[in-house]
């Protein structure tokens, strides 16, 4: 199973998602520090909300196989800038939580995650379990294995380890 790194604002549902993925009964627990347990790395929302400690998220992400931006569907704004995947060397996915809340605005949150350049976006409801099987299936997919030579060839073309080698190469200047 891929190791999932969760980052998002306070009360977006990161810890609840961790509990839902494990099949545990949901209970509120305020995350006070970065917590790495098994297949997930849960971070305090304050790390995403403050640039003074936000850089720590990049450091913690190196311990994961996939990074996720988690935004609740009822959040009025996002703290994540467009193209924020630029600082990562891991695949970036988006997870929209609280999709069944009365004031949920899933299209708006989806747009934010698309602008962040998330490769895939999952819609989940931690309380009902909706969307959890799809996310779990993604996390259970095998991690692609490539040789050092192939990794170097992809790097020369400007590709990441997980991108398709068939992506066109763009050359600028002459």
CORDADA-V536368 format. One record per run of one state. SS is the DSSP state (@ for helix, = for strand, . for the rest). FROM is the first residue (numbers start at 1). TO is the last residue. If there is no record, write none. Layout:
SS;FROM;TO + SS;FROM;TO
This chain:
.;1;3 + =;4;7 + .;8;13 + @;14;21 + .;22;34 + =;35;37 + .;38;39 + =;40;42 + .;43;44 + @;45;49 + .;50;50 + @;51;61 + .;62;65 + =;66;72 + .;73;83 + @;84;87 + .;88;90 + =;91;97 + .;98;105 + @;106;115 + .;116;119 + =;120;123 + .;124;131 + @;132;140 + .;141;147 + @;148;156 + .;157;174
